[in-house]
Amino acid sequence: MQLSSPRLRAALLAAASLTLVAAVLPPPKPLGIGDRLFPELGNPGYDVLSYDLSLTYKDNSSPLDAVTAIEARTLEPLERINLDFTHGTVASAEVNGEPAQFESAGEDLVLTPAHALAAGTPLHIAVRHTSDPRGRADGGWVPTEDGLAMANQADAAHRVFPCNDHPADKAYFTFRITAPAGMTAVANGVPSALPASGAGGATVWTYKTVHPMATELAQVSVGRSAVLHRTGPHGLPLRDVVPEADRERLEPWLRKTAGHIEWMEQRVGRYPFENYGVLIARAKTGFELETQTLSLFEHGLFSGEGYPEWYVESVMVHELAHQWFGDSVTPRTWSDLWLNEGHATWYEALYADGLGKYSLDRRMREAYERSDQWRAAGGPPAAPKAAAPGEKIGLFRPVVYDGSALILYALRQEVGAEAFDRIERNWVAEHRDGLAGTEDFVRLASREAGRDLAPFLQPWLYGTTTPPMPGHPEWSTPAAPKPGPKTAPKAAAQAAPEAAPKGAGAAPGRGSAGKTV
């Protein structure tokens, strides 16, 4: 048959070429960038510059229809492109405007473009897929009483959308969320367009980040929500998202955020992003989460269920502190998690100390007494043990919270408050919007102290036992129990639940399930 249409001939030739390319390549396999704790997370060979996510929400019992568009650049020659993605169905994929073959390998979506790609090639990747909020309890979508929120830490963004799901590859984000009438959609960043009418009476909400962001920090919420606006220090826009029915009852808590920001800025410098606020969701997660510019909180934290006011405020400060430590300055690897959680816990504890409710010295001494047990259960702060299979959130053990804040306390004891304050301010200023790791911190601390601090910090960071505390020769650590055949890291971490994340006994009942990550 004569092919008379140039467009039809081109389409058939592209399909034939794609089939031939795929036929000569070996079977696809999951890749990773070699993170010690998540070996198959992230993908080599390219750098993501931006994501554009279009999500259409219907209800919590239906997958969302989605299109993920990725702008990237190859770093090396590529015949295939691996993306992290699972828990969705892919309908089609394109690379640079041409159809690409797609198949799954483990938790990777593997694309085979029509042509091999040279190093330095701009990439436009478009994937049409679903995003399923049902059935998984290991991160990603979080069902709420009236819709959805998102909790991607540590490795769950790829359960929502195809991505390079490692914090080492930060990118800009645009979100386009279509929600039914009467529902409100919010996301990280600022609105980039007014809500627009969509098909069937739905509304399309569009947001864009002004600063790059790690995939684990992405936030999208859909619900019957009130969005409340106010102004923080130096005109900073504040935006809180709460259940519509609870807006008046939660207002006393929401008013505190501006003061929290001012308190943090006095210690580490200007807030690093375009806006800030809290997202309070009617959901039981067991944690709070520092999603960039819009921190996620359980509704129950504010409902008066046994949590004193000073404790709730210190948790709010913990998530706010993460905007500097973990969000703006992002860990280079997951072994650098202590830099996120240790710093957030430090400022949480410092804030509680300032309220006169739980002294910093007392909290650090209690942490010191448990530190050897935490290290035995979870590994040293800068070399934590991997979580058990199927329990990825098990990475967030006491050793990366109070056990890591203890390192900062020891550092301040060693170099003095003035040098310590310089270290903190310069750390967030010099690495703003970037990546940094443990060795970067040791170098900067040494520079600010005027001497090599590696010999002092190495045992604190990597030792299996806790070094002596400068200025406190009377502090001691009980001997850690030797693990027996039935002693798993999780069980050991739970041996002292009152000392789990969020405050060495500060909130009985929240315990190790009440992580603030």
Backbone hydrogen bonds, N-H to C=O, Kabsch-Sander energy under -0.5 kcal/mol:
donor,donor_aa,acceptor,acceptor_aa,energy
4,S,2,Q,-0.9
9,R,5,S,-2.6
10,A,6,P,-2.4
11,A,7,R,-2.2
12,L,8,L,-2.4
13,L,9,R,-2.5
14,A,10,A,-2.3
15,A,11,A,-2.2
16,A,12,L,-2.4
17,S,13,L,-2.5
18,L,14,A,-2.4
19,T,15,A,-2.1
20,L,16,A,-2.1
21,V,17,S,-2.6
22,A,18,L,-2.4
23,A,19,T,-1.7
24,V,20,L,-1.1
24,V,21,V,-0.7
25,L,21,V,-0.7
25,L,22,A,-0.6
33,I,41,L,-1.8
34,G,39,P,-1.1
35,D,38,F,-0.6
41,L,38,F,-2.0
47,D,73,R,-2.5
49,L,71,E,-3.2
50,S,71,E,-1.8
51,Y,172,Y,-2.7
52,D,69,A,-2.5
53,L,174,T,-3.0
54,S,52,D,-0.5
54,S,67,V,-2.6
55,L,53,L,-0.5
55,L,176,R,-2.7
56,T,65,D,-2.6
57,Y,55,L,-0.6
57,Y,178,T,-3.0
62,S,59,D,-1.4
64,L,131,S,-2.8
65,D,56,T,-1.3
66,A,129,H,-2.6
67,V,54,S,-2.0
68,T,127,V,-2.6
69,A,52,D,-2.5
69,A,67,V,-0.6
70,I,125,I,-3.1
71,E,50,S,-2.3
72,A,70,I,-0.5
72,A,123,L,-2.3
73,R,47,D,-1.6
74,T,121,T,-2.2
75,L,45,G,-2.9
76,E,45,G,-1.1
78,L,117,L,-2.5
81,I,111,L,-2.6
83,L,109,L,-2.7
84,D,163,C,-3.1
85,F,83,L,-0.5
85,F,107,E,-2.2
86,T,158,H,-2.4
91,A,128,R,-3.1
92,S,128,R,-1.3
94,E,126,A,-2.3
95,V,98,E,-2.6
96,N,124,H,-3.2
98,E,95,V,-1.5
100,A,93,A,-2.5
101,Q,112,T,-2.1
103,E,110,V,-1.6
105,A,108,D,-2.3
108,D,105,A,-1.8
109,L,83,L,-3.5
110,V,103,E,-3.2
110,V,108,D,-0.6
111,L,81,I,-3.1
111,L,109,L,-0.6
112,T,101,Q,-2.8
117,L,78,L,-3.3
120,G,74,T,-1.7
121,T,118,A,-1.4
123,L,72,A,-3.1
125,I,70,I,-2.8
126,A,94,E,-2.1
127,V,68,T,-2.4
128,R,92,S,-2.2
129,H,66,A,-2.5
129,H,127,V,-0.5
130,T,89,T,-1.5
131,S,64,L,-2.0
132,D,87,H,-1.7
140,G,151,A,-2.8
141,W,139,G,-0.5
142,V,149,A,-3.1
144,T,147,G,-2.6
145,E,282,R,-1.9
147,G,144,T,-0.6
148,L,222,V,-2.1
149,A,142,V,-1.9
151,A,140,G,-2.9
152,N,216,E,-0.6
156,A,152,N,-3.1
157,A,152,N,-0.6
159,R,156,A,-2.0
160,V,157,A,-2.2
161,F,157,A,-2.1
163,C,84,D,-1.9
165,D,163,C,-1.0
166,H,164,N,-2.2
169,D,166,H,-2.2
170,K,168,A,-0.6
171,A,213,M,-2.0
172,Y,49,L,-2.1
174,T,51,Y,-1.9
175,F,207,Y,-2.8
176,R,53,L,-3.0
177,I,205,W,-3.1
178,T,55,L,-3.0
178,T,176,R,-0.5
179,A,177,I,-0.6
179,A,203,T,-2.6
183,M,180,P,-1.9
184,T,223,G,-3.3
186,V,221,S,-2.4
188,N,219,Q,-1.2
190,V,208,K,-2.4
192,S,206,T,-1.5
193,A,206,T,-0.8
196,A,204,V,-2.4
198,G,202,A,-3.6
201,G,198,G,-1.0
202,A,199,A,-1.6
203,T,179,A,-2.8
204,V,196,A,-3.3
205,W,177,I,-3.1
205,W,203,T,-0.6
206,T,193,A,-0.5
207,Y,175,F,-2.3
208,K,190,V,-2.5
209,T,173,F,-2.5
213,M,171,A,-2.9
217,L,214,A,-1.8
218,A,215,T,-1.7
221,S,186,V,-2.4
222,V,148,L,-2.4
223,G,184,T,-2.0
225,S,223,G,-1.6
226,A,242,V,-3.1
228,L,226,A,-0.6
228,L,240,D,-2.8
230,R,238,L,-2.0
232,G,236,L,-3.5
235,G,232,G,-1.2
236,L,233,P,-2.4
238,L,230,R,-2.7
239,R,276,Y,-2.6
240,D,228,L,-2.6
241,V,278,V,-2.8
242,V,226,A,-2.2
244,E,224,R,-2.3
246,D,243,P,-2.1
247,R,244,E,-1.1
250,L,246,D,-2.3
251,E,247,R,-0.8
253,W,250,L,-1.1
254,L,250,L,-2.0
255,R,251,E,-2.2
256,K,253,W,-1.4
257,T,254,L,-1.3
260,H,256,K,-1.9
261,I,257,T,-2.5
262,E,258,A,-2.1
263,W,259,G,-2.2
264,M,260,H,-2.4
265,E,261,I,-2.8
266,Q,262,E,-1.6
267,R,263,W,-0.5
267,R,264,M,-1.5
268,V,264,M,-2.4
269,G,265,E,-1.5
276,Y,237,P,-1.5
279,L,295,S,-3.5
280,I,241,V,-2.6
280,I,278,V,-0.6
281,A,279,L,-0.7
281,A,297,F,-2.5
283,A,281,A,-1.9
285,T,283,A,-0.7
288,E,515,K,-0.9
289,L,296,L,-2.6
291,T,289,L,-1.2
292,Q,217,L,-0.9
294,L,291,T,-1.8
295,S,277,G,-1.8
296,L,289,L,-2.9
297,F,279,L,-2.9
299,H,281,A,-2.1
301,L,298,E,-1.0
302,F,299,H,-1.6
303,S,300,G,-1.0
305,E,300,G,-0.7
306,G,304,G,-1.4
312,V,308,P,-2.0
313,E,309,E,-2.4
314,S,310,W,-2.0
315,V,311,Y,-1.9
316,M,312,V,-2.2
317,V,313,E,-2.2
318,H,314,S,-1.9
319,E,315,V,-2.0
320,L,316,M,-2.0
321,A,317,V,-3.1
322,H,318,H,-1.3
323,Q,319,E,-0.5
323,Q,320,L,-1.7
324,W,320,L,-0.5
324,W,321,A,-1.3
325,F,321,A,-2.5
326,G,324,W,-0.9
326,G,329,V,-1.8
327,D,322,H,-2.0
328,S,323,Q,-1.7
329,V,324,W,-1.9
330,T,328,S,-0.8
330,T,434,G,-2.6
332,R,436,A,-1.6
336,D,333,T,-1.4
337,L,334,W,-1.4
338,W,335,S,-0.5
339,L,336,D,-1.8
340,N,336,D,-0.6
340,N,337,L,-1.0
341,E,337,L,-2.2
342,G,338,W,-2.4
343,H,339,L,-0.7
344,A,340,N,-2.3
345,T,341,E,-2.5
346,W,342,G,-2.0
347,Y,343,H,-2.3
348,E,344,A,-2.0
349,A,345,T,-2.8
350,L,346,W,-2.5
351,Y,347,Y,-2.2
352,A,348,E,-2.1
353,D,349,A,-2.3
354,G,350,L,-2.0
355,L,351,Y,-1.4
356,G,353,D,-1.5
357,K,352,A,-1.7
358,Y,352,A,-0.9
363,R,359,S,-2.4
364,M,360,L,-2.8
365,R,361,D,-2.3
366,E,362,R,-2.5
367,A,363,R,-2.3
368,Y,364,M,-2.6
369,E,365,R,-2.1
370,R,366,E,-1.0
370,R,367,A,-0.6
371,S,367,A,-1.1
371,S,368,Y,-0.6
372,D,368,Y,-0.5
374,W,370,R,-2.3
375,R,371,S,-2.7
376,A,372,D,-2.2
377,A,373,Q,-2.1
378,G,374,W,-3.2
379,G,375,R,-2.2
382,A,461,L,-2.3
383,A,380,P,-1.3
385,K,378,G,-3.0
391,E,388,A,-2.4
394,G,391,E,-2.3
395,L,392,K,-1.7
396,F,393,I,-1.9
397,R,395,L,-1.9
400,V,397,R,-1.6
401,Y,398,P,-1.2
403,G,398,P,-2.3
404,S,401,Y,-1.0
405,A,401,Y,-2.6
406,L,402,D,-1.7
407,I,404,S,-0.8
408,L,404,S,-1.2
409,Y,405,A,-2.1
410,A,406,L,-2.4
411,L,407,I,-2.5
412,R,408,L,-2.4
413,Q,409,Y,-2.3
414,E,410,A,-2.0
415,V,411,L,-2.6
416,G,412,R,-2.1
420,F,416,G,-2.1
421,D,417,A,-2.4
422,R,418,E,-1.7
423,I,419,A,-2.2
424,E,420,F,-2.3
425,R,421,D,-2.4
426,N,422,R,-2.6
427,W,423,I,-2.1
428,V,424,E,-1.7
429,A,425,R,-1.8
430,E,426,N,-2.8
431,H,427,W,-1.3
432,R,429,A,-0.7
434,G,328,S,-0.5
434,G,431,H,-2.3
436,A,330,T,-2.1
441,F,437,G,-1.8
442,V,438,T,-2.3
443,R,439,E,-2.2
444,L,440,D,-2.4
445,A,441,F,-2.7
446,S,442,V,-2.2
447,R,443,R,-2.3
448,E,444,L,-2.4
449,A,445,A,-2.1
450,G,446,S,-1.2
451,R,446,S,-1.5
453,L,451,R,-0.6
457,L,453,L,-3.1
458,Q,454,A,-2.8
460,W,456,F,-0.6
461,L,457,L,-2.5
462,Y,458,Q,-3.0
463,G,459,P,-1.5
472,H,469,M,-2.2
475,W,472,H,-1.7
487,T,484,G,-1.5
488,A,486,K,-1.0
492,A,488,A,-2.3
493,A,489,P,-2.4
494,Q,490,K,-1.4
495,A,492,A,-1.2
496,A,493,A,-0.5
499,A,496,A,-2.6
500,A,497,P,-1.8
504,A,500,A,-0.6
505,G,498,E,-2.6
506,A,503,G,-2.5
510,R,507,A,-2.2
511,G,507,A,-0.8
513,A,510,R,-0.6
514,G,510,R,-1.3
514,G,511,G,-1.4
515,K,286,G,-1.0
515,K,513,A,-0.5
517,V,288,E,-2.1
517,V,515,K,-0.6
